Amino acid sequence: MLNIDKKFNEVVEVLFDTQNNQFDNIYEKEKIERFKNLCKTKKLVVFGTGYYLKSIVKYFKINFGVDVYGAYDWVEEVKTKDGKFANIIDYQYLDLEKYYKYIEKVKLISKEEFYENPNDIVIFINTDSYAYLTHTLYRNGFKHIYCMRNLAKNLLSLSLIEKRQNGFDEYDLNKLNHKFTSSEIANIISLYNLLEDKKSKEVFTAILKFKLTEDYFYPISVKDNTSLQYFDKEVLTLSDDEVFIDCGAYTGDTIASFLKSTNGKFKHIYSYEPEQNSFEILKDYVDVLEQKDKITIINAGVYYKNKTFYLHGEGWGVSCTNEVTNRKTKVVSIDETIEHIPTFIKMDIQTFEIQALLGGINNIIKYKPKLAISIYHKFDDLWNIPLLLKQWIPEYKLIMRHYECTQEETIIYAIPK
């Protein structure tokens, strides 16, 4: 047995089992039992009346021995502009002809009943386009959420379940039935032993279990509800002389959090945003700040060199791509665009974290700034990025925290000792 604690050793054994196509692991079995037990005392509601409704009721009965209580047609909220999902972006990806075709297959429940007691409902999301739905459900009190990927792998082919949603082609958040290589497992074990505290190890373990099962129970169990993402007071301390490098500024939300965490006292901020509309909102936000003369905003993405990319996606999900679109943007490196010694670098830049880190390598190695880096956009970022930082600067303390109900928003903090 490996020289790690018993619970994590169990995870490692499951990872090795995937090499032999053994995916029906103990966490899969726990997920199914948890789902079945929830359905004994709560109402199983199919969220969406689309194509798969015709077979999903029978599927749940045969495979899990549970009955579907009813379905909720959330599309009506979008059409009437009245409800928690009225502005949900996922709506634009739906095939509405299919969505309405199978309503008669199960009882349709009212909006009033659906929202009356969220904790009394188990949700099954009946659509393969749901990037935002899970977050909206969770924020409105629904905590027991399932989907095609984590419950219906036997109902549909993996090619259908793994289909990428428009605008999210570059993401590699998770891989169903992934065979972990020995090198990946070795890196996972190495990182576990390098993490600074017990909570970090719990977060790491939970997100690995999610990668094996896609059960939202795991990220929810380690979700931090009390701290500001990137500015976690349990993890780091900020001074009045911070030079903050904000990679992925969006419309200024991170600057606002930084100002709150520092009581508005800092030396300088460099803020990068490639998408023009978001940049204009960012500019308007900064222009009215009392500290605007100490904030440099840059209409570019962050990379390891200067280059031109195209953009796709929208809002906070916008990303750079080599695929030709009708929007262009430039990218730049940190080392070539800042004039201060950085003390704190934050990155949330939609799969470009490693390239951006390489573009700041000189400043990072020389000055050892605090780092808060997203490690969820690519499947192996979870362990590759922290190990890269530890390789560059062995004295960094690695602390992992998680801030969302899904596997998104996992952050590695690298703190100089």
C-alpha positions in Angstrom: 0.0 0.0 0.0 1.2 3.5 -0.8 2.4 5.7 2.0 -0.8 7.9 2.0 -3.9 7.9 4.1 -6.4 5.1 3.8 -9.2 7.1 2.1 -6.9 8.6 -0.6 -5.3 5.2 -1.2 -8.8 4.0 -2.0 -9.1 6.7 -4.6 -5.8 5.7 -6.1 -6.9 2.1 -6.3 -10.0 3.2 -8.3 -7.8 5.3 -10.6 -5.7 2.3 -11.4 -8.8 0.1 -12.0 -9.8 2.4 -14.8 -6.8 1.1 -16.8 -8.6 -2.2 -16.9 -11.9 -0.6 -18.0 -13.3 -1.0 -14.5 -15.6 2.1 -14.2 -18.3 0.7 -11.9 -16.3 1.7 -8.9 -17.3 2.2 -5.3 -18.1 5.9 -5.8 -20.4 5.0 -8.7 -22.2 2.6 -6.5 -22.4 5.1 -3.7 -23.8 7.7 -6.1 -26.6 5.3 -7.2 -27.5 4.3 -3.7 -27.5 8.0 -2.7 -29.8 8.8 -5.6 -32.2 5.9 -4.8 -32.4 6.8 -1.1 -33.1 10.5 -2.0 -36.0 9.4 -4.2 -37.6 7.4 -1.4 -38.4 10.6 0.5 -38.3 13.3 -2.2 -40.0 14.0 -5.5 -38.0 13.0 -8.6 -38.6 15.8 -11.2 -37.4 15.7 -14.8 -36.3 19.3 -15.6 -37.2 19.7 -19.2 -39.8 18.0 -21.4 -37.5 17.2 -24.3 -36.7 14.3 -26.5 -35.5 11.8 -23.9 -38.6 12.2 -21.7 -40.2 9.3 -23.7 -37.7 6.8 -22.4 -36.4 8.4 -19.2 -39.4 7.4 -17.0 -39.0 3.7 -17.9 -35.2 3.9 -17.6 -35.4 5.1 -14.0 -38.0 2.5 -13.1 -36.0 -0.4 -14.6 -32.5 0.6 -13.6 -33.1 2.3 -10.2 -36.5 1.1 -9.1 -37.7 4.8 -8.7 -40.7 6.6 -10.1 -40.7 10.0 -11.7 -43.0 12.3 -9.9 -43.4 14.8 -12.8 -41.6 17.2 -15.2 -41.1 20.9 -15.1 -41.2 22.8 -18.3 -38.7 25.6 -17.6 -38.9 26.9 -21.2 -42.2 28.6 -20.3 -40.2 30.9 -17.9 -38.1 32.1 -20.8 -41.1 32.7 -23.0 -43.0 34.6 -20.4 -39.9 36.4 -19.0 -41.1 35.5 -15.6 -39.1 33.1 -13.4 -35.7 32.2 -12.1 -34.7 30.8 -15.6 -36.2 33.7 -17.6 -32.7 34.8 -18.8 -30.9 31.5 -18.9 -28.4 31.4 -21.8 -28.9 27.6 -22.3 -32.3 28.3 -23.9 -30.7 29.3 -27.2 -29.1 25.8 -27.6 -32.4 23.9 -27.4 -34.3 22.2 -30.2 -37.7 23.5 -29.2 -39.6 21.2 -31.6 -38.2 18.2 -29.7 -38.6 19.9 -26.4 -42.4 20.1 -26.6 -43.0 16.8 -28.4 -43.1 14.5 -25.4 -44.9 16.5 -22.8 -47.7 14.0 -22.6 -45.3 11.3 -21.3 -45.4 12.5 -17.7 -47.3 14.8 -15.4 -46.3 18.5 -15.9 -46.0 20.2 -12.5 -46.7 23.9 -12.0 -44.2 26.7 -11.3 -45.7 27.2 -7.9 -45.2 23.5 -6.9 -41.7 23.4 -8.4 -40.4 26.3 -6.3 -42.4 25.6 -3.2 -39.8 23.4 -1.5 -36.6 22.9 -3.5 -35.1 20.7 -0.8 -38.0 18.3 -1.3 -37.1 17.8 -5.0 -34.5 15.6 -6.8 -33.7 17.2 -10.2 -32.8 15.3 -13.3 -31.8 17.7 -16.1 -33.3 16.4 -19.3 -31.1 18.2 -21.9 -27.5 17.8 -23.1 -27.1 21.6 -23.2 -26.9 22.8 -19.6 -23.8 24.8 -18.9 -25.7 27.3 -16.8 -28.7 25.3 -15.6 -26.9 23.6 -12.7 -25.7 26.9 -11.3 -29.1 28.5 -11.5 -30.8 25.5 -9.9 -28.3 25.4 -7.0 -28.6 29.1 -6.3 -32.3 28.8 -6.1 -32.1 26.1 -3.4 -32.0 22.9 -5.4 -29.2 20.8 -4.0 -29.9 17.3 -5.3 -29.1 17.6 -9.0 -28.4 14.9 -11.6 -28.0 14.9 -15.4 -27.5 12.7 -18.4 -23.7 12.5 -17.8 -23.9 11.1 -14.3 -27.1 8.9 -14.4 -27.8 8.0 -18.0 -24.5 6.7 -19.3 -26.3 3.3 -20.0 -29.2 5.0 -21.8 -27.3 6.9 -24.4 -24.0 6.5 -26.3 -21.0 8.2 -24.8 -20.6 10.2 -28.1 -24.0 11.8 -27.5 -23.4 12.4 -23.8 -20.0 13.9 -24.4 -21.1 16.2 -27.2 -19.7 19.7 -26.7 -22.0 22.6 -26.3 -21.7 25.5 -28.8 -19.3 28.1 -27.5 -17.5 25.7 -25.2 -15.6 23.6 -27.7 -12.2 24.4 -26.2 -13.1 23.2 -22.7 -12.0 19.9 -21.5 -13.7 19.9 -18.1 -14.1 16.2 -17.7 -13.9 12.9 -19.5 -16.4 10.1 -18.9 -14.9 6.7 -18.4 -11.4 8.1 -18.6 -8.5 5.6 -18.3 -6.0 7.3 -16.0 -2.4 6.6 -17.1 0.3 5.6 -14.7 1.9 9.0 -15.2 -1.3 10.8 -14.4 -1.8 8.8 -11.2 1.8 9.4 -10.2 1.3 13.1 -10.6 -1.9 13.0 -8.6 -0.2 11.1 -5.7 2.7 13.6 -5.8 0.4 16.6 -5.6 -1.6 15.1 -2.8 1.5 14.8 -0.7 2.6 18.4 -1.5 -0.7 20.1 -0.6 -0.3 22.2 2.5 -3.3 21.5 4.7 -6.0 18.9 5.4 -8.7 21.0 3.7 -6.7 21.2 0.5 -6.5 17.4 0.5 -10.2 17.1 1.1 -10.9 19.4 -1.9 -8.5 17.5 -4.1 -10.0 14.2 -3.2 -13.6 15.4 -3.7 -12.9 16.8 -7.2 -11.1 13.6 -8.2 -14.2 11.6 -7.1 -16.3 14.0 -9.3 -14.1 13.2 -12.2 -14.8 9.5 -11.7 -18.6 9.9 -11.1 -19.8 13.4 -12.1 -21.8 13.4 -8.9 -22.4 17.0 -7.8 -22.5 15.7 -4.2 -18.7 15.9 -4.1 -18.0 19.5 -5.2 -20.9 20.7 -3.1 -19.5 18.9 -0.1 -16.3 21.0 -0.2 -17.7 24.2 -1.6 -16.5 27.2 0.3 -19.5 29.4 1.0 -17.9 32.0 3.3 -14.8 33.3 1.5 -14.2 35.5 -1.5 -12.8 33.5 -4.5 -9.2 34.5 -5.2 -9.0 36.5 -2.0 -9.6 33.8 0.6 -8.7 35.3 4.0 -8.1 31.8 5.3 -5.4 31.4 2.7 -3.7 34.7 2.1 -3.0 38.1 3.6 -3.0 41.3 1.5 -1.0 44.4 2.3 -1.5 48.1 1.3 1.3 47.8 -1.3 -0.1 45.0 -3.5 0.6 45.1 -7.2 -2.3 43.0 -8.4 -2.2 41.3 -11.9 -5.8 40.5 -12.9 -5.8 38.0 -15.8 -9.4 37.7 -17.0 -10.9 40.9 -15.7 -14.3 40.5 -17.4 -16.3 43.6 -16.4 -14.5 44.5 -13.2 -15.9 42.0 -10.7 -12.5 40.8 -9.6 -11.3 44.4 -9.1 -14.3 45.0 -7.0 -13.5 42.0 -4.8 -9.9 43.1 -4.6 -10.8 46.6 -3.5 -13.2 45.1 -0.8 -10.4 42.8 0.4 -7.8 45.6 0.7 -10.2 48.4 1.8 -9.2 50.2 -1.4 -5.5 50.4 -0.4 -3.0 49.1 -3.0 0.0 50.1 -5.1 -1.2 49.2 -8.6 -3.6 47.0 -10.6 -3.0 45.6 -14.1 -6.2 44.2 -15.6 -6.5 42.2 -18.8 -9.7 41.6 -20.8 -9.8 40.6 -24.5 -13.5 40.8 -25.3 -14.4 44.3 -26.5 -17.9 44.7 -24.9 -16.7 43.4 -21.6 -13.7 45.7 -21.8 -15.9 48.8 -22.4 -17.9 48.0 -19.3 -14.6 47.4 -17.4 -13.4 50.8 -18.6 -16.6 52.6 -17.5 -16.3 50.9 -14.1 -12.7 51.9 -13.6 -13.2 55.5 -14.8 -15.4 56.3 -11.9 -13.2 54.8 -9.2 -11.3 57.1 -6.9 -8.2 55.0 -7.5 -8.4 54.9 -11.3 -4.9 56.5 -11.8 -3.4 53.4 -10.1 -5.3 50.9 -12.4 -4.0 49.9 -15.9 -6.6 48.2 -18.0 -5.4 46.3 -21.1 -7.7 45.2 -24.0 -6.0 41.9 -24.6 -5.8 38.3 -23.4 -2.8 36.9 -21.6 -0.4 34.4 -23.3 3.2 33.5 -23.4 3.9 36.0 -26.3 2.2 38.7 -28.4 -0.2 37.3 -30.9 -3.6 37.7 -32.5 -6.4 35.2 -31.8 -10.1 35.0 -32.6 -12.8 35.0 -30.0 -15.8 32.8 -29.5 -18.4 32.3 -26.7 -19.9 35.2 -24.8 -19.9 36.9 -21.4 -17.7 35.3 -18.8 -17.3 32.2 -21.0 -15.6 34.0 -23.9 -12.4 32.4 -25.0 -9.5 32.8 -27.5 -9.3 30.3 -30.4 -7.4 29.8 -33.6 -10.7 29.0 -35.4 -11.8 31.9 -37.6 -14.7 33.9 -36.2 -15.9 37.5 -36.8 -14.1 38.8 -33.7 -10.4 39.2 -33.3 -8.3 40.1 -30.2 -4.6 40.4 -29.3 -2.9 38.5 -26.5 0.2 39.7 -24.6 2.6 38.4 -22.0 2.7 39.6 -18.4 6.5 40.0 -18.5 6.2 42.5 -21.5 3.3 44.6 -20.2 3.9 45.4 -16.5 6.2 48.0 -15.1 5.8 47.2 -11.4 7.1 44.2 -9.4 4.0 41.9 -9.1 3.0 40.8 -5.6 -0.2 38.9 -6.5 -1.4 37.3 -9.8 -4.9 35.9 -10.4 -5.8 33.9 -13.5 -9.2 32.7 -14.7 -8.7 32.7 -18.5 -10.6 29.8 -20.1 -7.9 27.2 -20.7 -5.0 29.6 -21.3 -3.6 29.5 -17.7 -0.4 27.5 -18.5 0.4 29.7 -21.5 -0.1 32.8 -19.4 2.0 31.5 -16.6 4.8 30.9 -19.1 4.4 34.6 -20.2 5.0 35.7 -16.6 7.7 33.1 -15.7 10.5 35.7 -15.3 8.5 37.8 -12.8 7.1 34.8 -11.0 10.5 33.1 -10.5 12.3 36.3 -9.6 9.8 37.9 -7.3 7.7 34.9 -6.1 4.3 36.7 -6.0 1.2 35.2 -4.4 -0.8 33.2 -7.1 -4.5 32.3 -7.4 -4.9 30.2 -10.5 -8.0 28.4 -11.9 -7.3 24.7 -12.4 -10.5 23.4 -13.9 -10.7 24.4 -17.6 -8.7 21.4 -18.7 -9.1 17.9 -17.3 -5.5 17.6 -16.0 -5.1 21.2 -14.9 -6.1 20.0 -11.5 -2.7 18.5 -10.9 -0.5 19.8 -13.7 -0.7 23.5 -12.9 0.1 23.1 -9.1 3.0 20.7 -9.9 4.3 23.2 -12.5 4.3 26.0 -9.9 6.0 23.8 -7.3 8.7 22.9 -9.8 9.4 26.5 -10.5 9.4 27.6 -6.9 9.8 24.7 -4.4 9.1 26.9 -1.4 5.6 27.8 -2.6 2.9 26.5 -0.2 0.1 24.9 -2.3 -3.4 25.4 -1.0 -6.5 24.2 -2.9 -10.0 25.6 -2.5 -13.3 25.2 -4.3 -16.1 27.7 -4.8 -18.9 26.3 -6.9 -21.6 23.5 -6.9 -20.0 21.9 -10.0 -16.3 21.1 -10.7 -15.8 24.7 -11.9 -14.0 27.3 -9.8 -11.4 25.2 -8.2 -8.4 27.4 -7.4 -4.8 26.7 -6.5 -3.2 29.3 -4.3 0.6 29.3 -4.3 1.8 31.3 -1.3 5.5 32.1 -0.7 6.7 30.9 2.7 
